[in-house]
Amino acid sequence: MNFTLVQLRYFVAAARHRSMTGASRELMVSQSAISAAIAHLEREFGVQLLVRHHAKGLSLTASGERFLGEARGLLGHADEMAATAKAFGGALRGRLTLGCAEGVAPFHLAPLLAEFAVRCPEVDVALADGRDDADLREDLLDGGCELALVHDVGDGDVLEGEVLARTPPHVIVAPGHELADAKAVSLRAFADEPMILLDLPAHRDYTASLVRRVGINPRIRFRSRGPELVRALVAAGQGFAILAERPATDTTYDGGRVVALDCTDDLPPLPLLLVHARGIRPTRRAAAFAAVCRERFVRASGGAARG
């Protein structure tokens, strides 16, 4: 077979962007170079990989979808081989692209990155954060990131990984709430009160499952994708909220305060997962980051694995 890794990279970029223009901008090469590389691959393998739609970008054929997965795997192995060769003298090197769901990043990402930087100072970490779990699944499948920290794995046929932690839900209320002095409460106590909903997909579905489980249907006063705005609204007395992740402080950005109450109901915890695309062998850089995550959450749980 007569093809190059560069041609594969051009094809993968075009498939990811669904656009020659987008691939050209990312790779900083001409569109004609990308088009020629893809045409060469199609001639070499005797299949059409992409359908060109006039003024509407590109779409993958069925053969192109399968070829994309193989191309990504081969490129990953090539990158790993290069990094391994460079690491013969010692430290891991290269780039690790890491995704992190927006409901996870503020609580866990900074200490994990700091610890990883100490362990692997020559690995360059690129972040895909501020995205929801569905977007990160697409990033993982398209090769936009190698690993992702998420609360919802979605389709288990395309992603695999491990549970790092399982976090039980809790309720937050304003300090002046009549139940603020209770250490633990049932969600049923809030059946007639307005709720502030953390409106991220994984959290929204998780919260809906909890209220169904206890048989209540609270009225949602406000929705927000920002955990901190949810806490600020609760601190201002606008309602209660059900959350899983707990900040280290009860103080909100605007100087308010919330009170966290455990739940007495029998409720499932929310899992935190580290995932990658199924069938793609993690690089040594990814394995090193996974080890940092695993060890940190084992320490946080008092020495026992969570999940």
N, C-alpha and C positions, 0 to 999 in steps of 0.2 A: 504494500500500500504506500502511496506517495502523497503524504499530507504532513503538515507541520502543526506544532502546538499553537503557533500564532494564529493559524487559520481556525483552529478550534476555539481559541479565545474570541476571535471576531464573531464566530457563529453564536457562541454562548451569549455574548453581549447583545447581539441583534435579537436573539430569542428573548432575552430578559426584558429588553426595552420594547419589544414588538415594533422596532423602528430602526432603520439604517441611520437616521439622523441622531437618535438617542445614543446608539452605539458609537457613532462617530465622535460625539461630544465626550462621551466617557473615556474613550481610548485615545482621543486626540489624533485620529488619523482620518483620511478622506473617506467619504462614503463609497467612492469607487473602489478603494482598496478592500473595504469590507464586503462589498458586493462581489468582487472578483474572488475573494477567499471562499465565500459561501458557494459560488458557482463551481469552483474547483472541487470542493468537497462533494457537491451533488454529482459531478461528472465521475469523480473517483469511486464513489460508492453506488452509483447508478440509481439513486433515489432522489425525489424532490423533498427537500427538508422544510422549505418555507414557501408560503404563498404570498406574492406581492400584490397588495391591494392599492390601486391608484388613489393617492391622497389619503389613504386610511391605514397606512402602516403595513405590518406583517402579521401573519398567523402561522402557526406550526402545523404541518401535516401530521398524520398519525406516525409516520416514520420519523419525522422530525422530533416528535415528543420522545420517542424511544432513544433516538440518537442523542438528544440533549442530555438525558440522564447518563449515558455512557461517556459523552464528552466531558461532562462535569466531573465524573469519577476519574477519568484519565488525567485531567488537568490537576485535580486534587492530589493524585499520586505523584505527578510530576513536581508540583510545588513541595510536596513532602520530601521527595528525593533530594531536591535542591537544598531544602532546609537541613536535612539530615547530613548531607555532605558538608555544609557549612558548620554544622554542629560537631563534626569530628573532633574539633579542638576543645569542645566543652559545652557552652550554653546553647539553649534553643534560640533560633533566630527566625525571622520572617514575620508575616502578618496573620493575625487571627481576627476575623470579622465576627463580632458578637452581637446578637440581638437581645433586647430586653423589653418586655411589655411595660407600658407606661404605668400600670398599677403595681409593678414590681420594682422598677428602677430606683425610686426614691428611698426604698427601705433596705435594699440589699446590695445594689451595684457598686457603690463607692468602696466599701470595705473589701469586697471581693477583688476589685481591680487593684486596690492598694496592695493586697497580699500577693496577688499574682505578679505585680511589678517587682516585688522583692524577690520572688522565686525565679522569675524569667524576665530579667530586665531588658533583654535584647529582643523580646517579642513586641511588635507594634500592634496594639489592639485598636481596631476600628469599630465604632459603635453604631448600631442601628437601634436607637432607643426612641421613646415617645410614640410607639406604635402599639396597636392592639394585637391580640393573639392571632387573629385571622391574617393580618398583614404579615406577621412574622412567619406564619406557616408558608405563605407565598415566597417570602425571602429565602427560607430554608430550601424550598423545592426548586427555586430559580437559581440558587447559588449565590444569592445576595448576602447571606451570612452562613456561617458554619455551625454555630451553636446558638441557642436562644433560651432565655429564662422566661417561662410563661406560667400562667395559672391554668390554662386549658390546652390539652394536647390536640383536641379536635379529632380528626380522622386518624385513628391508630394504625391504619394500613399504610400511611405515607410517612409518619414520624415515629421515632422511637427515642427512648432516653430513660431517665430515672427520676424518681421522686426524691427531692432533697429535704423537704419538710412538709408537715401537715399542720396547718394553723387553725385552731378552733375559732369560731366567730365570737364577737362580743358586741355589745351595744354601747353607744356613746350618747350622753345626754348633757345638757347644760348644768352647771353647778347648782342652779336654783330649782332644778326639777325635783318633784316630790320623791322620786326613787334614787336620787343622787347619793344618798347615804347607804344604800343597799350594796352589798358586795357582789351579789349575783341576783339575776332576775329571770323570769320567763318572758319570752317574746309575746306571750298572750297579754301581758300587762300593757302592751303598747298598741293593742288592736284598734283603739279609737283615736290614736294620736297621729298627727302628720309625720311623714317620713321624708328624710333627705336621702336620695338614692345615688350611690356611686355608679354612674351610668357607663361603665366599661363592660364590654360584652361578657367576659368571664364572671365578673362580679355581679352584673345584673342578673344573669341566669342563676348564679349561686344564691343570691338573695331571694329570688323568686322561689327557688326550691325550699329554702328555709321557712318562709312564711306559709307556703303550702303545707309543709310538714306539720306545723303547729296549728294550722286551720284558721289563719287570720288573713285579712286583705286590707292592709293599711293604705291610707290615702297618701299619695306621693305629692308633696308640696313643691319640691324642687328636685331637679336632676342635674348632675354635674359629672364630667369626666375627670375632674381634679380632686384627689383625696383631700387636699388641704382646704379647698373651698367647701367641701362637705363638712369638714370639721369646724370651719369658721361659722357656717350657717347653724350648726348644732350649738356651738358656743353662744351664738346670738339668740338662742331660744326659739329657732324656727322649726324645730322638730327633733326627732331622734334619728340615728343612723345605725345600720348593721354593717360592721366591717370585719375583716379578718386580720390584715396586717396592723400592727400596733407601733406607732412612732415611739421614740425614746422619751418624749415629753408630752405632757397634756396641754401645753401652751400652743395656741394657733399663731399664724403669721401676724395677725392683727392685734395680738396681745390678749385675746380671749382665752378661755380654758374649757376643756371638756372633761367629763368624768367617764371612765371606761368601766363597764360592768360585765362580768362574766355571765354566760347563759346557763340556766339550770336545765334547759330542755336537752333531750338527746339529739344532738345535731351533728352532722358530718363535718369534718374539718375541710378547709380549702387546701388542695395540694399545690406545692411549688415544684415545678419540674424543670430539668435541664434537658433539652431535646435537640435532635439533629435529624436530618432526612434519612429515612430508612434505606438501607443498602449502601450508604456512603460511609466508607471507613473513616473515622475521625483521625485527623492528623495528630502528631505528637504534641503540637501546641494545644490543640483542643483537649487532648487527654490530660495535659498538665493543668489546664484551667478547670476541667471537671474534677480533678483531684483536690484542687484548692477549694472548690465549692463543697465537695463531699466532706472534707475535713472540717471546714468552718461550721457547717450545720450539725455535724456530730458534736463538736465542742459546744455549740449553742444549746443542744439538747441535753447537755450534762454527760456526754460520753456514750449515749445510746443512739443508734441510727434512727432517723425519723423517716418513716415511710418505707 
